[in-house]
């Protein structure tokens, strides 16, 4: 019997400043994310970045927090819904876990074993389609460390990056198509990365090349919907310095209305689940900047979240794992 573990980066437990600081500190203490030494990463996160950014980031989370039922982050809410749909529709135990924060991998493994005493294999499905050291690799390393600390009744398998899988492209395009009417340009927005990490991945080959993989996703997306690539832009969000992938969404999107492109749609293929970087960086901040610069319409294309097309796509991707 197989089980599925859906893994994502993580989220604060609440919008409380202390919870946000704790999450930021945990995340930015990871040397695979920062690219710095472990002791220096922890020092910066605990003593400088966490304390200085906690209040500001807390206010951002308050604007996107999911309060329709019990208060919970959008990331956790949609991951739970996705796990529930997969479990009900495919008859297989599914749990979620975060690289930083809760629910953690240990509790997810325990719950999968409780649901299925005869469990012999757990397939880890990262909710990041493109390889990056700061997402794919750090999650893989952490899950491996947890798994080998204690004996388990099951073996472990990891789903490889699925940036070009036909099922992923089909889900993306069918989900995005209704938002693409009456626009001048389509914007692809991805998380920025330090150039040093990007170059290290490029040197190792296509299976580790972040920029190659996301551009391949864009190419296949445009090909599927018969979109001229010249009618698209590629922007990066959440940059932290000059030595990061650019152009940056929060600065350069303001130039588009001046060039006559006043109606845009923004899709975020690197984020199958909505989070701070989609709901705030794109749907709130980028929208505000674009409209203030003379834009007329910004159509934010939500992430795949727990949509039926995404459930089916995951199932097809898992068939090759």
C-alpha positions in Angstrom: 0.0 0.0 0.0 1.3 3.5 -0.9 0.9 6.8 0.8 1.5 10.3 -0.4 3.3 13.1 1.5 2.7 16.6 0.1 5.6 18.9 1.1 5.8 22.6 0.9 8.1 25.3 2.3 5.9 26.4 5.2 4.0 29.1 6.9 3.7 30.8 10.3 1.2 29.2 12.8 -0.6 32.5 13.0 -0.3 36.2 12.1 1.0 36.9 15.6 4.4 38.7 15.4 6.1 36.1 17.5 4.8 33.3 15.3 5.9 35.1 12.2 9.4 35.8 13.7 9.7 32.1 14.6 8.9 31.0 11.1 11.2 33.6 9.4 14.1 32.6 11.8 13.6 28.9 11.1 13.5 29.4 7.4 16.4 31.8 7.1 18.6 29.7 9.4 18.8 27.1 6.6 22.2 27.4 4.8 20.7 25.7 1.7 18.3 28.6 1.5 20.6 31.5 2.3 23.7 30.2 0.6 25.8 31.2 3.6 27.4 29.1 6.3 25.1 27.5 8.9 26.4 29.5 11.9 26.2 32.8 10.0 22.7 32.0 8.6 21.4 31.3 12.1 23.1 34.4 13.5 21.5 36.7 10.9 18.1 35.1 11.1 17.9 35.1 14.9 19.5 38.5 15.6 18.8 40.7 12.6 16.4 39.5 10.0 13.7 37.9 12.2 13.4 40.8 14.7 13.6 43.5 12.0 11.1 42.0 9.6 8.6 40.2 11.9 6.2 43.2 12.3 6.2 44.1 8.6 5.7 40.5 7.4 3.0 39.9 10.0 0.9 42.8 8.6 1.2 41.2 5.1 0.0 37.9 6.4 -3.0 39.6 8.0 -4.1 40.8 4.6 -4.2 37.3 3.1 -5.0 35.0 6.1 -7.9 32.6 5.5 -10.6 33.4 8.1 -13.7 31.9 6.4 -13.7 28.9 8.8 -11.1 28.6 11.6 -8.2 31.0 11.0 -5.4 29.4 9.0 -2.9 30.4 6.4 -4.0 30.0 2.8 -1.1 27.6 2.2 -2.2 25.2 4.9 -5.9 25.6 4.0 -5.4 24.7 0.3 -2.9 21.9 1.1 -5.4 20.3 3.4 -8.1 20.5 0.8 -5.8 19.1 -1.8 -4.8 16.2 0.5 -8.5 15.5 1.3 -9.5 15.4 -2.4 -6.6 13.1 -3.4 -7.4 10.8 -0.5 -11.2 10.6 -1.2 -10.9 10.5 -5.0 -8.0 8.1 -5.3 -8.4 5.9 -2.2 -4.9 6.5 -1.0 -3.7 7.9 2.4 -2.3 11.5 2.0 -0.7 13.8 4.5 0.8 17.3 4.3 4.0 18.6 5.9 6.1 21.7 5.8 9.9 22.1 5.5 9.7 24.8 8.2 7.0 24.9 10.8 3.9 22.7 11.3 2.7 20.1 10.4 6.1 18.5 10.5 7.3 15.4 8.6 7.6 13.2 11.7 3.9 13.7 12.6 2.9 13.2 8.9 4.8 9.9 8.8 3.1 8.8 12.0 -0.3 9.7 10.7 0.2 7.8 7.4 1.2 4.7 9.3 -1.9 5.1 11.5 -4.1 5.3 8.5 -2.5 2.4 6.8 -0.8 -0.2 9.0 0.3 -2.1 5.9 2.0 0.9 4.4 5.0 -0.2 2.4 5.9 3.0 0.4 5.5 6.8 0.8 5.9 8.9 -2.2 7.0 12.5 -1.5 5.4 15.0 -3.8 7.1 18.5 -3.5 4.7 21.3 -4.3 7.5 23.0 -6.3 7.6 22.0 -9.9 11.1 23.3 -10.6 14.3 22.2 -8.9 16.0 24.7 -6.5 18.5 24.1 -3.8 16.4 26.3 -1.5 13.2 24.3 -1.9 13.7 20.9 -3.5 17.1 20.0 -2.1 16.6 21.3 1.5 13.2 19.5 1.7 14.7 16.3 0.4 17.6 16.4 2.9 15.4 17.2 5.8 12.9 14.4 5.0 15.8 11.9 4.6 17.2 12.9 7.9 13.9 12.4 9.6 13.3 9.1 7.9 16.6 7.5 8.8 16.5 8.6 12.4 14.0 5.9 13.3 13.0 2.6 11.7 9.9 2.7 9.5 7.7 0.1 8.0 7.8 1.7 4.5 10.4 2.8 1.9 10.6 6.4 0.6 10.4 7.7 -3.0 10.7 11.3 -4.2 8.9 12.8 -7.2 11.3 14.4 -9.6 10.7 18.0 -10.8 7.7 18.0 -13.1 8.1 21.4 -14.7 7.6 19.9 -18.2 5.2 17.0 -17.5 2.3 17.1 -19.9 -0.2 16.7 -17.0 1.2 19.7 -15.2 1.2 21.9 -18.3 -2.4 20.8 -19.1 -3.5 21.6 -15.6 -1.8 25.0 -15.7 -3.2 26.0 -19.1 -6.8 24.8 -18.6 -6.8 26.6 -15.2 -5.4 29.9 -16.6 -7.2 30.1 -19.9 -10.4 31.9 -18.6 -8.2 34.7 -17.3 -6.4 35.4 -20.6 -9.1 37.3 -22.4 -8.7 41.0 -23.3 -5.0 41.4 -22.2 -2.0 43.1 -23.7 0.6 40.9 -22.1 0.9 37.8 -20.0 3.4 37.9 -17.1 5.1 34.8 -15.7 6.2 35.5 -12.1 8.6 33.2 -10.3 10.5 33.3 -7.0 13.9 34.9 -7.4 17.1 33.1 -6.4 20.7 34.1 -5.7 22.7 34.1 -8.9 25.3 31.9 -7.2 22.7 29.2 -6.6 21.4 29.5 -10.1 24.9 29.1 -11.6 25.7 26.1 -9.4 22.6 24.4 -10.6 23.3 25.3 -14.2 26.7 23.7 -14.0 25.2 20.4 -12.8 22.8 20.0 -15.7 19.2 20.5 -16.8 17.8 18.5 -13.9 19.2 21.2 -11.5 18.9 24.2 -13.8 16.2 26.5 -12.3 16.1 29.0 -15.1 16.1 26.4 -17.9 13.2 24.6 -16.2 11.0 27.6 -15.6 11.6 28.9 -19.2 10.7 25.4 -20.4 7.4 25.6 -18.5 6.7 29.0 -20.1 7.5 27.7 -23.5 5.2 24.7 -23.2 2.5 26.9 -21.6 2.6 29.3 -24.6 2.7 26.5 -27.1 -0.3 24.8 -25.6 -2.4 28.0 -25.7 -0.9 29.3 -29.0 0.4 32.4 -27.3 3.2 34.4 -29.0 6.2 34.4 -26.5 6.8 38.0 -27.5 3.4 38.8 -25.7 4.8 37.6 -22.4 7.2 38.8 -19.7 9.2 37.0 -17.1 9.5 38.7 -13.7 10.9 37.5 -10.4 9.6 38.2 -6.9 11.0 38.2 -3.3 14.5 39.3 -4.3 16.8 40.2 -1.5 19.7 41.9 -3.3 21.4 42.9 -6.6 23.0 39.5 -7.0 19.6 37.8 -7.6 17.7 36.8 -10.7 15.9 39.8 -12.3 13.9 41.7 -13.6 12.0 42.2 -10.4 8.2 42.2 -10.3 7.9 44.9 -7.6 9.9 47.5 -9.6 9.7 46.7 -13.3 6.0 46.1 -13.6 5.5 49.8 -13.2 7.2 50.3 -16.6 4.6 48.4 -18.6 1.8 51.0 -18.8 4.3 53.5 -20.1 5.0 51.2 -22.9 1.3 50.9 -23.8 0.6 47.6 -22.1 -2.2 48.5 -19.7 -4.0 45.2 -19.4 -2.0 42.2 -18.1 -2.6 38.8 -16.5 -0.1 37.3 -14.0 0.4 33.6 -13.6 2.8 31.9 -11.1 3.6 28.4 -12.3 6.2 27.9 -9.6 3.6 28.0 -6.9 0.9 25.3 -7.2 -0.5 26.5 -3.9 -1.3 30.2 -3.1 0.8 31.8 -0.4 2.2 35.1 0.6 4.2 35.4 -2.6 1.1 35.1 -4.8 -1.6 36.6 -2.7 0.4 39.5 -1.4 3.3 40.1 -3.8 1.2 39.7 -6.9 -2.4 40.2 -6.1 -1.9 43.2 -3.7 1.5 44.8 -4.1 2.1 44.3 -7.9 -1.5 45.2 -8.6 -1.2 48.5 -6.7 2.1 49.4 -8.4 0.8 48.6 -11.8 -2.5 50.5 -11.4 -0.8 53.5 -9.9 1.5 53.6 -12.9 -1.4 53.9 -15.3 -2.5 50.3 -15.7 -6.1 49.5 -16.4 -6.5 45.8 -15.5 -4.4 43.2 -13.7 -5.9 39.7 -13.8 -4.4 37.6 -11.1 -4.5 33.9 -11.9 -4.9 31.9 -8.7 -2.7 28.9 -8.1 -3.9 25.4 -8.9 -4.6 24.9 -5.2 -7.1 22.0 -4.8 -8.7 22.2 -8.2 -9.9 19.0 -9.8 -7.4 19.5 -12.7 -4.6 19.6 -10.3 -5.7 16.5 -8.4 -5.8 14.6 -11.7 -2.4 16.0 -12.8 -0.8 15.0 -9.5 -2.1 11.5 -10.0 -0.7 11.2 -13.5 2.7 12.6 -12.4 2.8 10.0 -9.6 2.2 7.2 -12.1 5.8 7.7 -13.3 7.3 7.8 -9.8 
